[in-house]
Structure formats: C-alpha cells, structure tokens
Amino acid sequence: MELSPLPISSGIHILSRFGLRPKSGRLALRMKVGVIVKLPVSIKTKFLFFGRRQEKWAASGIRKILLPLAIMTSRGGSVGAGSTPKPNVSNGEHLSTSAPVVDEKAPAPQQDEHDLTSPDTSKTTVEAPDGDAQAWLVVLGAWCTSFCSFGWINSEAVTSNILMALWWLTVAWLGVGVFQEYYQTELLPGYSASTISWIPSLQIFFMMGMGPIVGVLYDKFGPRHLLMVGTFLHVFGLMMASLSVQYHQVLLSQGVCSAIGVAAIFQPALNTISGWFNKRRGAAFGILATGSSLGGVIFPIMVSRLIAQVGYGWAMRVSAFLILVLLLIAIATVKPFQQPKPGILSIRRFYLPFTDVKFLALTVGLLFFTFGLYIPMDYIPVEAAAAGMSQHLVEYLVPMLNAASLFGRAGSGFVADKVGCYNIFIVVCYLTGIWILALWIPAATTGARIAFSTIFGFFSGVYVALIPALVVQISPLSEIGFRTGLVFFACSFGGLTTNPISGVILDQGSGWVGAKIFAGVFCLVGTCFVLVARMHHTGMHLRSVF
C-alpha cells in the first residue's frame, strides 16, 4: 500500500488524533509488529507520545504519514477517512506506553567542522543575564586582574622602551623610568639600557605569548584554578624580584615568573565576561579595560615615591601585597556562567581556527595594527624630549595618554553595544592611523605634541578595550579561550619586535618621519584586514550592526 503525500497541516491533524503534539524534532516509533515509523518534520519540534517526550532533529518536510499504516498493520485492518484508529489490545497485545524508540541504525548526530569555526548558535544554551548582580561582580573581579596585569606591566614597559630608544639615539634623558632607572643607576649599573629593556620586553611576550596555552586550560578547567596559580606566580615573582641583586635573578623573577602569572590571571577573567553578557558585552569589556589605564597611572607614581622613601625592596613588596589583595577579590568573584565544555586537544585544533576567513583576517589585522600602535605608545616622550620639549612636561605625556585612554576604553564599550563592535573598531583604528600621519608627523610645538598624545591615548584605548569583543563575536563559545589566546599570541610578536624595528628605521637616516610613517601605514593596513573580516560576515551592507 502506497500513501500519497499529505500537506503538513493534514499530517499534524492526523498526529494529534494519536496523541502526538508536534513541537520540535524527529519522531521514530517502534510498533508492536516491529515497524519503524519515522516522521521527519520541517521545523524543530518536540513530540509528546502517551505522556513521554522525545527530542530529535528533523531534516525535511512531511512527505508521507506512515503512522496510519503502522496502526493498520498492527491491527490487520485499514483506517478509513472518518474512523478513529484504536490500538489492538486483544490477546494481551497492546501498544507500549514507554518512550518512543529511536532507530538504532540511524547515524548519531556529529559535529560538523563548521561548528568549530563559527559562532555557536545552539538554542539549548541559557541566555546570558546581561547585567545582574553576579555578572557585574565578575566585571569587578576582571577589572582587578586588568589593574594588576596590564596596569602593572604598562607602568614599566613604557619607561623601558624609552630607555631602549634613548640607547639607540645616544641622547640623555634624566628623570624618566621607574624600575629601569633604578636598575641602570643602582641595581645593575654595569648593564646597558638595551640589555635592561629585555626584562619588560619578556614580560610583554610571556603575558601575550602564553595565550594559546592559557586558553586551552581555560576551555578545559575554567577560570578558578588559573586565577589561583596566576596569583601565586605573579606575587611570588615580585617578591623574589625584591630580593634580587643580579641581572639573571631580575630577568627570571620579574621578566618570566611574574609575566607567566599575569598571563594566567588576565585572560581567564577576560574570557569569563563573555558568558555573562550579550547585549551589554561591549560596555563590560570597556569597563574592564579601564583597570589597565588606572594601573598605568597609579603604579608608576606609587613605585617611584616608595623607592625614594623606603627603598626598592619594600616598594616591590608593597606593590605585591596590593596586587595580592586585588587578585583575591578576583578569585572570589570571577565565576563562569556555564561550565566549560572542552574540545578534543589535537594538532588539528591549533590550525582549524585559521580556516575561518573571519578569524584569520582579524588575527592578521590585529598583528599589523600592533606594529603601528606600539611606536607612538613607546616613542611619544622620546621624540618630544629629543625635540627639546620641557622635561617637566615630558614626564606628563604618558600619564596624559593613559588618562585619555581610560575614557576611550570606557566610552567605546557603550557605543559598541549600539553600533556594533566591528563598526566602531574599524572607524577608530582608521582615525588612529590618520592622526599619526596627519598630526604627529608635522607636530613641531609643545601644544601639538600634547594634543596628539591625548588624542592618540583616547583612540588607542578603543583598540585595547574591544579586542576581546571582536574575537567573541565570531567564535563558538567552546573556543573563546583558545581563540583569544591565539590572537594575543600573534600580537605578542608586535610587542617584542617593534623596538628593534623602530631602532633600525631611526638608524637608517630617515629619522622620526620614517618611524611615524611606518606606524601610520601599519595601523591603516591592519584596519583593512579587520574590515575584510567584517565584510566577510555582513557583505557590503555598511549599515549593518556588527
């Protein structure tokens, strides 16, 4: 007997006659006579059969309704147009009231490779609270990690790069530097500025280069254990640095141990925020990023005053105790919204994200932009001092940059929630490259340099604040930690090699103009790659919120 195709409405009507309510899925029933009945439905449904629910995915529309045939076969009769089918309960035979049985031969659903390279759109995930008390406590804890990680390293990395640049330029600049000045004049007087500058350079490299490893551990275990280990390493490294008297001791304690601890505290807290926020994600990341700005302002002032009053050793210990208190707050408040679901660790997993065009373009773009970003960030005070700017004003250029960066980081997050993270990021990064070429190159007065330092600080703050949001927006939930780590790992090469590249440019005779052109062009090129990632998702729809 062959059944003619029925419209979906008729099929649903027949199913309702047998106590089945279509809501989502695919139904497979094993009748008494062993007939397997599969009912594919064009929508995701759930069927309720004799009080028991069974969920399965369906593929296509109802083509043939086989349930009447199965009932007819089990009864040995036919189903008329106006009759009501009833199960045959004679001779002890009855239809089982147990849950519908799924065909064992049907292939189990497998995760497609696309699921690993595109955002997770599963409807079974719980919607993010987007701003309840616990969510904002997570932001508070993440802010503490930002203050103690990027805020701490920014306070010394900039001054180290300044000294390294001065070594290349062979010009003297007194009064600049916190740790590096003390290392060069008191603790390690026999080492050059370029040698000492490897301490914060290694800090930046380890902090960002450990990203993939920390990301894999985060996806597998969550943030808590990483935060605890990172807190110990960061504080222990600073305590050991306070006792160090030789170059290799400072390099290992402050440049390696403390930096690995920083990597283990910042990235897990960063990744945890994405699970708690959806519509307000940009604002949350913007608030988080203000921690590094405040740290970059507070730590240099605090450490320099403490070194003058109580000495280097206790300056390091007081800083370590302050960091310990803040990180204990982070350990208590940073909790995952959903438990991690780690993927299988394999070599394939390491290169699979780069098969996603959006992620590949984003990573390349951020790498290029990092090369352009670090030159103004490191050399604004150096260029101003070399041009004869007042020493008193030069010392305030970096605090001005960090203060303006604070407003850029906080404001960009709220704006990104309205117009899209990629949209605001692309516009701001293009403007950053334009400001470098149009304002910093011709800047010849004190007012122009102060204006550029403030404007650049504001726009660079947007870059720092939105990197995590860019990665989260194009990544599946189970891959956020690993992919964020890959991006940081790529950017670490920019932080490690920008100073040598800048030194070569300055030594070639093109002077500051060549370095400024290099910075502006790389910022524009990097932004173009980020634009490619955006257009690959939205096409040419420039008004799309993305």
C-alpha positions in Angstrom: 0.0 0.0 0.0 1.4 3.3 -1.0 0.5 6.5 0.7 0.1 9.7 -1.2 1.9 12.8 0.0 -0.1 14.9 2.5 0.1 18.5 3.3 1.8 19.4 6.6 -1.5 20.6 8.1 -3.1 17.3 7.4 -0.2 15.4 8.8 -0.3 17.4 12.0 -4.0 16.8 12.3 -3.5 13.0 12.0 -0.7 13.1 14.6 -3.0 14.9 17.0 -5.6 12.1 16.6 -3.0 9.7 18.1 -1.9 11.9 21.0 1.2 13.3 19.3 1.7 17.1 19.5 4.3 18.4 17.0 6.5 21.0 18.7 10.1 20.1 17.6 12.2 17.2 16.3 12.0 13.9 14.6 10.0 11.0 15.8 10.8 7.4 15.4 8.3 4.8 16.8 8.8 1.1 17.1 5.3 -0.5 16.9 4.4 -3.9 18.3 4.9 -5.6 15.0 8.4 -4.2 14.6 7.5 -1.5 12.1 9.8 1.5 12.4 8.0 4.8 11.8 10.0 7.9 11.2 8.3 11.3 10.9 10.6 14.0 9.6 9.2 17.5 10.2 10.3 20.7 8.5 10.6 22.5 11.8 12.4 21.7 15.0 9.8 20.0 17.1 9.1 18.0 20.2 6.6 15.2 20.2 4.6 14.1 23.2 3.6 10.5 22.8 1.5 8.9 25.6 2.9 11.4 28.1 6.6 10.8 27.3 8.7 13.4 25.4 11.4 12.6 22.9 13.6 15.2 21.2 15.3 14.7 17.9 16.3 16.9 15.0 14.5 16.7 11.7 15.6 17.4 8.1 12.8 17.9 5.7 9.0 18.3 5.4 6.4 15.6 5.9 6.3 13.6 2.7 4.4 10.5 3.8 2.5 9.9 7.0 3.4 6.3 8.0 1.7 6.2 11.4 -1.7 5.2 10.0 -0.1 2.4 8.0 1.7 1.2 11.1 -1.5 1.2 13.2 -3.3 -0.5 10.3 -0.6 -3.2 10.1 -0.7 -3.8 13.9 -4.5 -4.2 13.8 -4.6 -6.0 10.5 -7.2 -3.6 9.2 -7.5 -0.2 7.5 -8.1 3.3 8.5 -10.9 5.0 6.9 -11.4 8.6 6.3 -13.7 9.1 9.1 -12.7 6.4 11.5 -10.7 6.9 14.7 -7.8 4.4 14.9 -7.5 2.5 18.1 -4.8 0.2 19.3 -5.4 -3.6 19.3 -5.4 -4.8 22.9 -6.8 -8.2 22.3 -4.9 -11.3 23.4 -2.8 -9.2 25.6 -1.4 -7.2 22.7 -1.1 -3.5 23.3 0.9 -0.6 22.3 3.7 0.2 24.6 3.4 3.3 26.7 7.1 3.7 27.0 9.0 6.4 25.4 9.4 6.3 21.6 12.3 4.3 20.5 14.8 5.8 18.1 16.1 3.7 15.3 19.4 2.3 16.4 20.7 2.2 12.8 20.2 5.9 12.3 23.6 7.7 12.4 24.3 9.7 15.5 24.4 13.4 15.1 28.0 14.5 14.6 29.6 17.9 15.0 30.3 19.4 11.7 33.6 21.1 11.1 31.8 24.3 10.6 30.7 24.2 14.2 34.3 24.7 15.3 34.9 27.7 13.1 31.7 29.6 13.5 29.7 31.0 16.4 27.7 28.6 18.5 24.0 29.1 17.7 22.6 26.3 19.7 19.3 27.0 21.2 19.9 24.9 24.2 22.3 27.5 25.7 20.9 29.6 28.5 20.6 33.2 27.7 23.2 35.5 29.4 21.8 37.5 32.3 23.3 40.7 30.7 23.8 42.7 33.9 22.6 41.1 37.1 24.5 41.4 40.4 26.7 38.4 39.8 27.5 39.5 36.3 28.8 42.9 37.5 30.7 41.1 40.3 32.5 39.2 37.5 33.3 42.5 35.8 34.7 43.8 39.2 36.9 40.8 39.5 38.1 41.0 35.9 38.8 44.8 36.5 41.1 43.8 39.4 43.0 41.4 37.1 43.3 44.2 34.5 44.7 46.6 37.0 47.2 44.0 38.3 48.3 42.7 34.9 48.3 45.2 32.0 48.3 48.1 34.5 51.4 46.8 36.2 53.3 46.0 33.1 52.3 49.2 31.3 53.8 51.2 34.2 57.3 49.7 33.5 57.2 48.6 29.9 56.8 52.2 28.5 59.7 53.5 30.5 61.8 50.6 29.5 61.1 51.2 25.8 62.0 54.8 26.4 65.4 53.9 27.7 66.0 51.4 24.9 65.1 54.1 22.4 67.5 56.5 24.1 70.2 54.0 23.8 69.7 53.9 20.1 69.6 57.6 19.9 72.5 58.1 22.3 70.8 61.0 24.0 70.5 61.6 27.7 67.1 61.9 29.4 67.2 62.2 33.2 64.3 61.5 35.5 62.4 59.1 33.3 61.9 55.5 34.3 60.7 53.7 37.4 62.3 50.3 37.7 64.6 50.7 34.7 66.1 53.9 36.0 66.8 52.2 39.4 68.2 49.1 37.6 70.6 51.1 35.4 71.8 53.5 38.1 71.7 51.5 41.3 71.0 47.7 41.0 72.6 46.9 37.6 74.9 49.8 36.7 77.1 47.6 34.5 74.3 46.8 32.0 73.2 48.9 29.1 69.7 50.3 28.7 69.1 47.9 25.8 70.0 44.9 28.0 67.8 46.0 30.8 64.9 46.6 28.5 64.7 42.9 27.8 63.1 42.5 31.3 59.8 44.2 30.4 60.0 43.1 26.8 60.0 39.5 28.0 57.1 40.4 30.3 55.0 41.5 27.4 56.0 38.5 25.3 55.2 35.9 28.0 52.0 37.7 29.0 50.6 37.6 25.5 52.6 34.6 24.1 51.2 32.2 26.7 47.7 32.9 25.3 47.1 29.6 23.5 48.2 27.5 26.4 46.2 29.5 28.9 43.2 29.4 26.5 43.3 25.6 26.2 43.5 25.3 30.0 40.6 27.8 30.4 38.4 25.9 28.0 39.1 22.7 29.9 39.1 23.7 33.6 37.5 27.2 33.7 39.0 30.3 35.3 39.3 29.5 39.0 42.4 27.3 39.0 44.2 29.5 36.6 43.5 32.6 38.7 44.9 30.9 41.8 48.0 29.7 40.0 48.5 33.0 38.3 48.1 34.9 41.6 50.8 32.8 43.2 53.2 33.2 40.3 52.7 37.0 39.9 53.1 37.8 43.6 55.9 35.3 44.1 57.8 36.7 41.1 57.5 40.2 42.5 58.6 39.1 46.0 61.6 37.4 44.5 62.4 40.5 42.4 62.5 42.5 45.7 65.4 40.2 46.8 67.2 40.1 43.5 70.7 41.6 43.2 71.8 40.2 39.8 70.6 40.6 36.3 69.6 37.0 35.7 67.6 37.0 39.0 65.6 40.0 38.0 65.1 38.6 34.5 63.7 35.3 35.8 61.6 36.7 38.6 60.2 39.8 37.1 60.5 39.1 33.4 59.5 35.4 33.4 57.8 34.2 36.6 55.7 37.3 37.2 54.8 37.6 33.5 53.5 34.0 33.3 51.4 34.7 36.3 50.0 37.8 34.6 49.0 35.7 31.6 47.2 33.2 33.9 45.1 35.8 35.6 44.1 38.3 32.9 43.0 36.1 30.0 40.7 33.8 32.1 38.9 36.8 33.6 38.6 38.4 30.2 37.1 35.2 28.7 34.6 34.7 31.6 32.9 38.1 30.9 31.7 37.0 27.5 29.4 34.3 29.1 27.7 36.7 31.4 26.9 39.4 28.8 25.4 39.6 25.4 23.8 43.0 24.6 26.0 44.8 27.1 29.2 42.9 26.3 30.9 45.9 24.8 30.2 48.0 27.9 31.5 45.2 30.2 34.8 44.9 28.2 35.1 48.7 28.2 34.8 48.9 32.0 37.3 46.0 32.3 39.9 47.8 30.2 39.8 50.9 32.4 41.7 48.9 35.0 44.9 48.8 33.0 44.7 52.6 32.4 44.4 53.3 36.1 47.1 50.9 36.8 49.3 52.6 34.3 48.8 55.9 36.0 48.9 54.8 39.7 51.7 52.2 39.7 54.5 54.5 38.3 53.7 57.2 40.8 53.4 54.9 43.7 56.5 52.9 43.0 58.7 55.9 42.3 57.6 57.5 45.6 58.1 54.3 47.5 61.6 53.7 46.1 62.6 57.2 47.2 61.1 56.8 50.7 61.5 53.1 51.7 63.8 51.7 49.0 63.4 49.3 46.1 62.8 46.1 48.1 59.9 47.4 50.1 58.5 49.2 47.0 58.2 45.8 45.3 56.8 44.1 48.4 54.1 46.8 48.9 53.1 46.5 45.2 53.0 42.7 45.6 50.7 42.9 48.6 48.4 45.4 46.9 48.2 43.0 43.9 47.6 40.1 46.2 44.6 41.8 47.8 43.0 42.7 44.4 43.6 39.2 43.0 41.9 37.6 46.0 38.9 39.7 45.1 39.1 38.4 41.6 39.3 34.8 42.7 36.2 35.2 44.8 34.1 37.0 42.2 35.2 35.6 38.7 33.0 32.6 38.1 31.9 31.0 34.8 28.3 31.4 33.7 28.4 28.0 32.2 30.8 25.2 32.9 33.5 24.8 30.3 33.0 22.1 27.6 36.5 21.3 26.4 37.1 20.1 22.9 39.5 17.4 21.9 43.1 18.6 22.1 44.9 17.8 18.9 47.2 19.4 16.3 44.2 19.9 14.1 42.6 22.1 16.7 45.5 24.5 16.6 45.2 25.3 12.9 41.4 24.8 12.5 40.5 28.4 13.6 42.6 29.8 10.8 40.5 28.0 8.3 37.8 30.5 9.3 38.3 33.5 7.0 36.9 36.0 9.5 39.2 34.8 12.3 42.3 34.7 10.0 41.6 38.2 8.7 41.0 39.5 12.3 44.3 38.0 13.6 46.4 39.3 10.7 44.8 42.8 11.1 45.4 43.0 14.8 49.0 41.8 14.3 49.7 44.6 11.8 47.9 47.2 13.8 50.0 46.2 16.9 53.2 47.1 15.0 51.9 50.5 14.3 50.4 51.1 17.7 53.4 50.4 19.8 55.6 53.0 18.1 53.7 56.1 19.3 52.9 54.4 22.6 56.7 53.9 23.3 58.2 56.9 21.5 55.9 59.9 22.1 58.0 61.0 25.2 61.3 60.2 23.5 60.5 62.2 20.4 59.3 65.1 22.5 62.5 65.1 24.6 64.7 64.8 21.6 62.9 67.9 20.1 63.7 70.0 23.2 60.4 69.8 25.0 60.5 70.8 28.7 61.5 67.9 30.9 58.7 68.7 33.3 56.1 68.4 30.5 57.7 65.3 29.0 57.1 63.4 32.3 53.4 64.0 32.0 52.9 62.9 28.4 52.5 59.2 29.3 50.0 60.0 32.2 48.1 62.2 29.8 48.0 59.3 27.3 46.8 56.8 29.9 44.2 59.2 31.3 42.7 59.8 27.8 42.9 56.1 27.2 40.7 55.5 30.2 37.8 57.5 28.6 38.4 55.8 25.3 38.1 52.4 26.8 35.1 53.1 28.9 33.2 55.0 26.2 33.9 52.7 23.3 32.2 49.7 25.0 28.9 51.5 25.5 29.0 52.9 21.9 29.9 49.4 20.5 26.7 47.9 22.1 24.7 50.4 19.9 26.5 50.4 16.6 28.5 47.2 16.7 32.0 46.3 17.9 33.5 45.9 14.5 31.9 49.1 13.2 33.3 51.3 16.0 36.7 49.5 16.0 37.2 50.0 12.3 36.3 53.6 12.3 38.5 54.4 15.3 41.5 52.4 14.0 41.4 54.2 10.7 41.3 57.5 12.5 44.3 56.4 14.6 46.4 55.8 11.5 45.2 59.1 10.0 46.1 61.1 13.2 49.6 59.6 13.3 50.2 60.6 9.7 48.4 64.0 9.8 49.2 65.3 13.3 52.2 63.5 14.7 54.5 63.9 11.6 54.1 67.7 11.4 53.9 68.2 15.2 56.6 70.7 16.0 55.3 72.6 19.0 54.6 71.6 22.6 50.9 72.1 22.2 50.8 69.9 19.1 52.6 67.1 20.9 50.3 67.3 23.9 47.3 67.3 21.6 48.5 64.2 19.8 49.3 62.4 23.0 45.8 63.0 24.3 44.0 62.1 21.0 46.2 59.0 20.4 45.6 57.9 24.0 41.8 58.1 23.6 41.8 56.2 20.3 44.3 53.5 21.4 42.0 52.9 24.4 39.3 51.7 22.0 41.7 49.2 20.4 42.6 47.7 23.8 39.0 47.6 25.0 37.4 45.9 22.0 39.9 43.1 21.1 38.1 40.5 23.2 34.7 41.5 22.0 35.9 41.1 18.4 37.1 37.6 19.0 34.0 36.6 20.9 31.6 37.8 18.2 33.0 35.4 15.6 33.9 32.4 17.8 31.9 29.5 19.2 31.5 29.5 22.9 33.7 26.4 23.5 36.6 28.0 21.5 36.6 31.5 23.1 39.5 30.9 25.4 41.7 29.3 22.8 41.0 31.8 20.1 41.6 34.8 22.3 44.9 33.2 23.3 45.8 32.8 19.6 45.1 36.5 19.0 47.2 37.6 21.9 50.0 35.2 20.9 50.1 36.8 17.4 50.1 40.3 18.9 53.0 39.4 21.2 55.4 39.4 18.3 54.5 43.0 17.7 55.2 43.9 21.3 58.5 42.1 21.2 59.9 43.3 17.9 58.6 46.8 17.5 61.5 48.4 19.3 64.2 46.7 17.2 62.4 47.6 14.0 62.0 51.2 15.1 65.7 51.4 16.0 66.7 50.2 12.6 64.4 52.8 10.9 65.9 55.5 13.1 69.4 54.4 12.3 68.8 54.5 8.5 68.7 58.3 8.4 65.0 58.8 7.9 64.7 59.8 11.5 61.4 60.3 13.2 59.5 60.8 10.0 60.3 57.3 8.8 59.2 55.8 12.1 56.0 57.8 12.1 55.1 56.8 8.5 55.8 53.1 9.4 53.4 53.4 12.4 50.6 55.2 10.5 50.8 52.8 7.4 50.7 49.7 9.5 47.7 51.0 11.5 45.8 51.5 8.3 46.8 48.2 6.8 45.8 46.3 9.9 42.5 48.0 9.9 41.9 47.0 6.3 42.2 43.3 7.3 39.7 43.8 10.2 37.4 45.4 7.6 37.8 42.2 5.5 36.6 40.1 8.5 33.6 42.4 8.9 32.6 42.3 5.2 33.0 38.6 5.0 30.2 38.4 7.6 27.9 41.3 6.5 28.8 41.7 2.9 28.6 45.3 1.5 25.9 46.3 4.0 27.7 49.1 5.6 24.8 50.0 7.9 24.7 46.5 9.5 25.3 46.5 13.2 28.2 44.1 13.7 
